[in-house]
Amino acid sequence: MALSAFQTQRFVLSNAQDLAAWRAFAAKEDASLDASRMSGQWHEWMRCEDPAREKALTEAEVEAAFEARQAATETGRYGTVVWYSWRKQALLLLEEAEFVAVRTNRNQLKIRAEEQAQLAGKAVGIVGLSVGRSMALALAMERIVGTLHIADDDTIELSNLNRMSCSLFELGTEKWCSTARAIAEVDPYIEVKVWPRGFRAEDMADFMDEVDLIVDACDAPAAKALLRLGARDRRLPLLMETNDRGLIDVERYDFEDTRDFLHGRVTAEQLTELAQGGTWTREWLDAFVDLSTISPRAMDSLAEVGTTLAGWPQLHSDVALGAGAAAAIIRRILLGEAVADQRIRIDLHEQLSVTHPA
């Protein structure tokens, strides 16, 4: 698939070279520019810059400020034209610094400005884009990263739509393509690198050498093993979220005292054997999810997969809860907060079984 199928093209109108490039592109593609949303964005920018004055601003003042901003550029124009090839549409957006400031304004002060700037330089790799799609979108929406690497070789099927926020028009679309498009439609300034063949041994260096943290959201046991071997070799933290009873594995392979894998449940020799083509067994499932602690309904399902069930059950409510929790943990790790190597559960069912005083 061509890059244009999931990547935007951006033209900064205050830059003379970009302005000329946009005019040539628009003529060639017969592309019209939708600038109708710019005044609202600019007004919001001014409100974010001076919240105390916002109510006193008149439309004339907002327009005059925009005209002054344009006059200060080398071209007399302002804004970024973003071309979405899959929609055949061009939008006029705030330029990057202003766009990011407005987009993250409501993060403050839960994420402070200096932390937001630090996170902009971070990269996260996500392998598996069923559960992983929700994590990718959570990271993008809070702008916890500046770059995402996403890997998956599967396409969207109808049965995915109980937990993936895709549309019927995307059936048969590659999961990585759909995810990259969704991120671009939230924030075209986030860099997304795609791995359409999934995560493979021959791609390990290219995929992992550029990231600060790994998310394991895949099903293939060999890939899970390779991710951990690669993470330990490169001193990278790794997260796995399995959404049954809110299980999140925080695996700190960036800690020097981390020797074995999965919190000491698996040795390097065992993991290397799995990486060479091992398959799921009850023993491996137990190592990854601890079968003694999974929910009763998950245990019932385990015996039915491949007989009365076509696949492992997953619910959107569980996936969404897990993605939010994982994003919060990833943010803390990337900011250098003290997050231990641990296996935790954020079990809503367990919380609801206890009456908490109001």
RAVENUR-V542631 format. One record per backbone hydrogen bond with DSSP energy under -1.0 kcal/mol. NH is the residue of the N-H (numbers start at 1). CO is the residue of the C=O. E is the energy in kcal/mol with one decimal. If there is no record, write none. Layout:
# RAVENUR-V542631
nh->NH co->CO e->E
nh->NH co->CO e->E
This chain:
# RAVENUR-V542631
nh->5 co->2 e->-1.8
nh->6 co->3 e->-1.9
nh->7 co->3 e->-2.5
nh->9 co->83 e->-1.6
nh->11 co->81 e->-2.3
nh->13 co->79 e->-2.8
nh->15 co->12 e->-1.9
nh->19 co->15 e->-2.7
nh->20 co->16 e->-2.1
nh->21 co->17 e->-2.1
nh->22 co->18 e->-2.7
nh->23 co->19 e->-2.2
nh->24 co->20 e->-2.1
nh->25 co->21 e->-2.6
nh->26 co->22 e->-3.3
nh->27 co->23 e->-1.8
nh->28 co->24 e->-2.1
nh->29 co->25 e->-3.0
nh->31 co->26 e->-1.7
nh->34 co->90 e->-2.8
nh->38 co->35 e->-1.5
nh->41 co->37 e->-1.7
nh->42 co->38 e->-3.0
nh->43 co->39 e->-2.4
nh->44 co->40 e->-2.1
nh->45 co->41 e->-2.3
nh->46 co->42 e->-2.3
nh->47 co->43 e->-2.2
nh->48 co->44 e->-2.5
nh->49 co->45 e->-2.0
nh->50 co->46 e->-1.8
nh->53 co->50 e->-1.2
nh->56 co->53 e->-1.4
nh->57 co->54 e->-1.1
nh->62 co->58 e->-2.2
nh->63 co->59 e->-2.6
nh->64 co->60 e->-2.4
nh->65 co->61 e->-2.3
nh->66 co->62 e->-1.9
nh->67 co->63 e->-2.4
nh->68 co->64 e->-2.2
nh->69 co->65 e->-2.0
nh->70 co->66 e->-2.3
nh->71 co->67 e->-2.5
nh->72 co->68 e->-1.2
nh->73 co->70 e->-1.8
nh->80 co->93 e->-2.9
nh->81 co->11 e->-3.1
nh->82 co->91 e->-2.9
nh->83 co->9 e->-3.2
nh->84 co->89 e->-3.2
nh->87 co->84 e->-1.1
nh->88 co->84 e->-1.4
nh->89 co->84 e->-1.6
nh->91 co->82 e->-2.4
nh->92 co->34 e->-1.9
nh->93 co->80 e->-2.8
nh->99 co->95 e->-3.0
nh->100 co->96 e->-2.9
nh->101 co->97 e->-1.9
nh->102 co->98 e->-2.3
nh->103 co->99 e->-3.0
nh->104 co->100 e->-2.1
nh->105 co->102 e->-1.1
nh->107 co->104 e->-1.8
nh->110 co->107 e->-1.1
nh->111 co->107 e->-1.9
nh->116 co->112 e->-2.8
nh->117 co->113 e->-2.1
nh->118 co->114 e->-1.6
nh->119 co->115 e->-2.7
nh->120 co->116 e->-1.4
nh->121 co->118 e->-1.2
nh->122 co->119 e->-2.1
nh->124 co->147 e->-1.8
nh->125 co->213 e->-2.4
nh->126 co->149 e->-3.3
nh->127 co->215 e->-2.3
nh->128 co->151 e->-2.9
nh->135 co->131 e->-1.3
nh->136 co->132 e->-2.7
nh->137 co->133 e->-2.5
nh->138 co->134 e->-2.0
nh->139 co->135 e->-2.6
nh->140 co->136 e->-2.2
nh->141 co->137 e->-2.9
nh->142 co->138 e->-1.8
nh->144 co->139 e->-2.6
nh->146 co->122 e->-2.6
nh->147 co->122 e->-1.7
nh->148 co->191 e->-2.7
nh->149 co->124 e->-2.6
nh->150 co->193 e->-2.6
nh->151 co->126 e->-2.2
nh->152 co->195 e->-1.6
nh->156 co->173 e->-2.7
nh->160 co->157 e->-1.6
nh->161 co->158 e->-1.4
nh->163 co->160 e->-2.0
nh->164 co->160 e->-1.9
nh->166 co->164 e->-2.3
nh->170 co->167 e->-1.9
nh->171 co->168 e->-1.4
nh->172 co->156 e->-2.8
nh->173 co->170 e->-2.7
nh->175 co->154 e->-2.4
nh->178 co->174 e->-2.4
nh->179 co->175 e->-2.3
nh->180 co->176 e->-2.4
nh->181 co->177 e->-2.4
nh->182 co->178 e->-2.2
nh->183 co->179 e->-2.2
nh->184 co->180 e->-2.3
nh->185 co->181 e->-1.8
nh->186 co->183 e->-1.3
nh->187 co->183 e->-3.2
nh->190 co->187 e->-1.4
nh->191 co->146 e->-2.3
nh->193 co->148 e->-3.2
nh->195 co->150 e->-2.1
nh->198 co->195 e->-1.9
nh->203 co->200 e->-1.4
nh->204 co->201 e->-1.2
nh->207 co->203 e->-2.6
nh->208 co->204 e->-2.9
nh->209 co->205 e->-2.3
nh->211 co->208 e->-1.1
nh->212 co->123 e->-3.4
nh->214 co->237 e->-2.3
nh->215 co->125 e->-2.8
nh->216 co->239 e->-3.3
nh->217 co->127 e->-2.5
nh->224 co->220 e->-2.0
nh->225 co->221 e->-2.1
nh->226 co->222 e->-2.6
nh->227 co->223 e->-2.5
nh->228 co->224 e->-1.5
nh->229 co->225 e->-2.3
nh->230 co->226 e->-2.8
nh->231 co->227 e->-2.3
nh->232 co->228 e->-2.3
nh->233 co->229 e->-2.0
nh->234 co->230 e->-1.6
nh->236 co->231 e->-2.7
nh->238 co->251 e->-2.6
nh->239 co->214 e->-2.4
nh->240 co->249 e->-1.9
nh->242 co->247 e->-1.9
nh->247 co->244 e->-1.1
nh->248 co->344 e->-2.7
nh->249 co->240 e->-3.3
nh->250 co->342 e->-3.2
nh->251 co->238 e->-3.1
nh->253 co->251 e->-1.5
nh->255 co->252 e->-1.8
nh->258 co->255 e->-1.5
nh->261 co->266 e->-3.0
nh->265 co->262 e->-1.0
nh->266 co->261 e->-2.0
nh->271 co->267 e->-2.3
nh->272 co->268 e->-2.4
nh->273 co->269 e->-1.8
nh->274 co->270 e->-2.0
nh->275 co->271 e->-2.3
nh->277 co->274 e->-1.5
nh->278 co->274 e->-1.8
nh->285 co->281 e->-2.5
nh->286 co->282 e->-2.2
nh->287 co->283 e->-1.8
nh->288 co->284 e->-2.1
nh->289 co->285 e->-2.8
nh->290 co->286 e->-1.8
nh->293 co->290 e->-2.4
nh->299 co->295 e->-2.4
nh->300 co->296 e->-2.4
nh->301 co->297 e->-2.0
nh->302 co->298 e->-2.1
nh->303 co->299 e->-1.1
nh->304 co->301 e->-1.4
nh->305 co->301 e->-1.3
nh->306 co->309 e->-3.4
nh->307 co->304 e->-2.3
nh->309 co->304 e->-2.4
nh->319 co->315 e->-2.6
nh->320 co->316 e->-3.2
nh->321 co->317 e->-1.9
nh->322 co->318 e->-2.5
nh->323 co->319 e->-2.5
nh->324 co->320 e->-2.1
nh->325 co->321 e->-2.1
nh->326 co->322 e->-2.8
nh->327 co->323 e->-2.4
nh->328 co->324 e->-1.9
nh->329 co->325 e->-2.0
nh->330 co->326 e->-2.9
nh->331 co->327 e->-2.5
nh->332 co->328 e->-1.7
nh->333 co->329 e->-2.3
nh->334 co->330 e->-2.8
nh->335 co->331 e->-1.6
nh->336 co->333 e->-1.7
nh->337 co->332 e->-2.7
nh->339 co->337 e->-1.2
nh->342 co->250 e->-2.0
nh->344 co->248 e->-2.5
nh->346 co->246 e->-1.6
nh->351 co->347 e->-1.7
nh->352 co->348 e->-2.6
nh->353 co->349 e->-1.1
nh->354 co->351 e->-1.2
